[in-house]
């Protein structure tokens, strides 16, 4: 078999590490909210909604961190 001798230009790394960190912090907050809600035996749905919103924001931030080009 013959190897391809052409070389591709080096690809630039994608993603913003700082935005990944923000997404991680949001997920930790979502986990804390769901834990506190479970400890309170689901007495209030406010913490469940908080967890849902934080999880959604974490997903959006993670996607944006990959889509945005680095400078």
MDTraj code that builds the backbone (N, CA, C; nanometers):
import mdtraj as md
import numpy as np

residues = "UNK UNK UNK UNK UNK UNK UNK UNK UNK UNK UNK UNK UNK UNK UNK UNK UNK UNK UNK UNK UNK UNK UNK UNK UNK UNK UNK UNK UNK UNK UNK UNK UNK UNK UNK UNK UNK UNK UNK UNK UNK UNK UNK UNK UNK UNK UNK UNK UNK UNK UNK UNK UNK UNK UNK UNK UNK UNK UNK UNK UNK UNK UNK UNK UNK UNK UNK UNK UNK UNK UNK".split()
xyz = np.array([
    [0.0828, -0.1172, 0.0000],
    [0.0000, 0.0000, 0.0000],
    [0.0874, 0.1236, 0.0000],
    [0.0341, 0.2254, -0.0540],
    [0.1082, 0.3491, -0.0668],
    [0.0561, 0.4517, 0.0325],
    [0.1454, 0.5180, 0.1000],
    [0.1029, 0.6195, 0.1956],
    [0.0872, 0.7524, 0.1245],
    [-0.0072, 0.8301, 0.1726],
    [-0.0292, 0.9632, 0.1180],
    [0.0816, 1.0547, 0.1677],
    [0.1551, 1.1142, 0.0742],
    [0.2674, 1.1983, 0.1135],
    [0.2265, 1.3433, 0.1361],
    [0.1047, 1.3758, 0.1021],
    [0.0590, 1.5133, 0.1250],
    [0.0387, 1.5353, 0.2740],
    [0.0721, 1.6521, 0.3178],
    [0.0494, 1.6847, 0.4586],
    [-0.0557, 1.7931, 0.4668],
    [-0.1407, 1.7764, 0.5632],
    [-0.2438, 1.8780, 0.5828],
    [-0.1894, 1.9853, 0.6753],
    [-0.2380, 2.1068, 0.6583],
    [-0.1908, 2.2124, 0.7478],
    [-0.2338, 2.1823, 0.8910],
    [-0.1533, 2.2224, 0.9856],
    [-0.1891, 2.1929, 1.1253],
    [-0.3224, 2.2600, 1.1607],
    [-0.4078, 2.1839, 1.2224],
    [-0.5382, 2.2389, 1.2591],
    [-0.5250, 2.3173, 1.3889],
    [-0.6007, 2.4246, 1.3952],
    [-0.5992, 2.5057, 1.5161],
    [-0.6871, 2.4390, 1.6203],
    [-0.6455, 2.4454, 1.7447],
    [-0.7288, 2.3872, 1.8484],
    [-0.8608, 2.4621, 1.8592],
    [-0.9655, 2.3864, 1.8839],
    [-1.0970, 2.4476, 1.8960],
    [-1.1377, 2.4519, 2.0411],
    [-1.2231, 2.5445, 2.0711],
    [-1.2799, 2.5510, 2.2046],
    [-1.2114, 2.6519, 2.2935],
    [-1.2875, 2.7054, 2.3820],
    [-1.2392, 2.8011, 2.4801],
    [-1.2384, 2.7316, 2.6152],
    [-1.1228, 2.7176, 2.6735],
    [-1.1116, 2.6497, 2.8016],
    [-1.1888, 2.7259, 2.9088],
    [-1.1873, 2.8580, 2.9014],
    [-1.2580, 2.9374, 3.0019],
    [-1.4090, 2.9116, 2.9960],
    [-1.4631, 2.8944, 2.8766],
    [-1.6059, 2.8646, 2.8662],
    [-1.6361, 2.7225, 2.9113],
    [-1.5435, 2.6305, 2.8878],
    [-1.5606, 2.4956, 2.9416],
    [-1.5682, 2.5008, 3.0944],
    [-1.4828, 2.5843, 3.1547],
    [-1.4828, 2.5983, 3.3005],
    [-1.6157, 2.6558, 3.3495],
    [-1.6698, 2.7533, 3.2775],
    [-1.7996, 2.8111, 3.3147],
    [-1.9083, 2.7041, 3.3066],
    [-1.9061, 2.6237, 3.2004],
    [-2.0051, 2.5166, 3.1857],
    [-1.9926, 2.4158, 3.3000],
    [-1.8705, 2.3855, 3.3401],
    [-1.8497, 2.2922, 3.4508],
    [-1.9058, 2.3486, 3.5806],
    [-1.8806, 2.4764, 3.6062],
    [-1.9328, 2.5401, 3.7279],
    [-2.0851, 2.5400, 3.7267],
    [-2.1446, 2.5645, 3.6106],
    [-2.2910, 2.5599, 3.6003],
    [-2.3442, 2.4194, 3.6309],
    [-2.2749, 2.3173, 3.5827],
    [-2.3177, 2.1808, 3.6121],
    [-2.3024, 2.1461, 3.7598],
    [-2.1974, 2.1960, 3.8220],
    [-2.1808, 2.1742, 3.9664],
    [-2.2955, 2.2415, 4.0414],
    [-2.3319, 2.3619, 3.9996],
    [-2.4453, 2.4313, 4.0611],
    [-2.5755, 2.3565, 4.0416],
    [-2.5944, 2.3006, 3.9228],
    [-2.7152, 2.2216, 3.8966],
    [-2.7188, 2.0980, 3.9852],
    [-2.6042, 2.0334, 4.0019],
    [-2.5977, 1.9158, 4.0891],
    [-2.6257, 1.9505, 4.2339],
    [-2.5740, 2.0648, 4.2783],
    [-2.6003, 2.1089, 4.4153],
    [-2.7486, 2.1388, 4.4351],
    [-2.8109, 2.2027, 4.3377],
    [-2.9534, 2.2359, 4.3488],
    [-3.0391, 2.1104, 4.3537],
    [-3.0072, 2.0124, 4.2711],
    [-3.0874, 1.8893, 4.2701],
    [-3.0642, 1.8109, 4.3995],
    [-2.9420, 1.8170, 4.4533],
    [-2.9135, 1.7497, 4.5801],
    [-2.9899, 1.8145, 4.6946],
    [-2.9878, 1.9465, 4.7002],
    [-3.0614, 2.0169, 4.8051],
    [-3.2116, 1.9916, 4.7939],
    [-3.2609, 1.9811, 4.6713],
    [-3.4014, 1.9520, 4.6513],
    [-3.4354, 1.8119, 4.7018],
    [-3.3466, 1.7170, 4.6780],
    [-3.3712, 1.5802, 4.7239],
    [-3.3633, 1.5706, 4.8761],
    [-3.2707, 1.6461, 4.9343],
    [-3.2584, 1.6454, 5.0794],
    [-3.3853, 1.7011, 5.1426],
    [-3.4441, 1.8022, 5.0793],
    [-3.5692, 1.8614, 5.1291],
    [-3.6920, 1.7820, 5.0892],
    [-3.6701, 1.6598, 5.0392],
    [-3.7791, 1.5709, 4.9960],
    [-3.8735, 1.6386, 4.8977],
    [-3.8133, 1.7143, 4.8074],
    [-3.8869, 1.7791, 4.6992],
    [-4.0013, 1.8665, 4.7508],
    [-3.9774, 1.9349, 4.8617],
    [-4.0796, 2.0212, 4.9210],
    [-4.1101, 2.1398, 4.8309],
    [-4.0125, 2.1850, 4.7555],
    [-4.0316, 2.2996, 4.6678],
    [-3.9795, 2.2652, 4.5290],
    [-4.0485, 2.3126, 4.4286],
    [-4.0022, 2.2887, 4.2916],
    [-3.9056, 2.3965, 4.2454],
    [-3.8828, 2.4993, 4.3272],
    [-3.7918, 2.6072, 4.2883],
    [-3.6508, 2.5533, 4.2627],
    [-3.6027, 2.4648, 4.3491],
    [-3.4689, 2.4102, 4.3295],
    [-3.4621, 2.3185, 4.2072],
    [-3.5709, 2.2494, 4.1782],
    [-3.5733, 2.1668, 4.0576],
    [-3.5644, 2.2534, 3.9325],
    [-3.6373, 2.3631, 3.9314],
    [-3.6313, 2.4548, 3.8175],
    [-3.4940, 2.5198, 3.8074],
    [-3.4352, 2.5529, 3.9213],
    [-3.3004, 2.6106, 3.9216],
    [-3.2010, 2.5121, 3.8609],
    [-3.2118, 2.3866, 3.8994],
    [-3.1241, 2.2839, 3.8445],
    [-3.1441, 2.2685, 3.6945],
    [-3.2691, 2.2728, 3.6511],
    [-3.2995, 2.2596, 3.5085],
    [-3.2400, 2.3750, 3.4289],
    [-3.2572, 2.4956, 3.4791],
    [-3.2053, 2.6134, 3.4094],
    [-3.0529, 2.6109, 3.4054],
    [-2.9893, 2.5777, 3.5166],
    [-2.8429, 2.5710, 3.5193],
    [-2.7896, 2.4638, 3.4246],
    [-2.8572, 2.3516, 3.4171],
    [-2.8153, 2.2449, 3.3247],
    [-2.8278, 2.2912, 3.1800],
    [-2.9381, 2.3566, 3.1495],
    [-2.9581, 2.4085, 3.0140],
    [-2.8535, 2.5119, 2.9766],
    [-2.8237, 2.6021, 3.0700],
    [-2.7197, 2.7023, 3.0444],
    [-2.5836, 2.6371, 3.0242],
    [-2.5548, 2.5340, 3.1011],
    [-2.4273, 2.4635, 3.0861],
    [-2.4157, 2.4013, 2.9470],
    [-2.5238, 2.3455, 2.8975],
    [-2.5229, 2.2864, 2.7631],
    [-2.4981, 2.3940, 2.6580],
    [-2.5672, 2.5064, 2.6705],
    [-2.5516, 2.6148, 2.5736],
    [-2.4087, 2.6699, 2.5767],
    [-2.3548, 2.6923, 2.6953],
    [-2.2183, 2.7455, 2.7066],
    [-2.1175, 2.6469, 2.6493],
    [-2.1361, 2.5182, 2.6727],
    [-2.0444, 2.4179, 2.6182],
    [-2.0477, 2.4174, 2.4652],
    [-2.1668, 2.4299, 2.4080],
    [-2.1780, 2.4334, 2.2614],
    [-2.1135, 2.5603, 2.2064],
    [-2.1400, 2.6731, 2.2698],
    [-2.0818, 2.7998, 2.2251],
    [-1.9304, 2.7963, 2.2343],
    [-1.8770, 2.7323, 2.3368],
    [-1.7319, 2.7278, 2.3523],
    [-1.6642, 2.6504, 2.2396],
    [-1.7359, 2.5582, 2.1789],
    [-1.6794, 2.4819, 2.0673],
    [-1.7003, 2.5550, 1.9345],
    [-1.8148, 2.6211, 1.9217],
    [-1.8500, 2.6856, 1.7951],
    [-1.7720, 2.8151, 1.7726],
    [-1.7516, 2.8936, 1.8786],
    [-1.6803, 3.0208, 1.8622],
    [-1.5362, 2.9965, 1.8224],
    [-1.4896, 3.0675, 1.7221],
    [-1.3482, 3.0524, 1.6838],
    [-1.2569, 3.1185, 1.7859],
    [-1.1406, 3.0602, 1.8009],
    [-1.0409, 3.1197, 1.8914],
    [-0.9691, 3.2310, 1.8189],
    [-0.9208, 3.3267, 1.8939],
    [-0.8483, 3.4392, 1.8317],
    [-0.7045, 3.4064, 1.8150],
])
top = md.Topology()
chain = top.add_chain()
for i, resn in enumerate(residues, 1):
    res = top.add_residue(resn, chain, resSeq=i)
    for name in ("N", "CA", "C"):
        top.add_atom(name, md.element.get_by_symbol(name[0]), res)
traj = md.Trajectory(xyz[None], top)
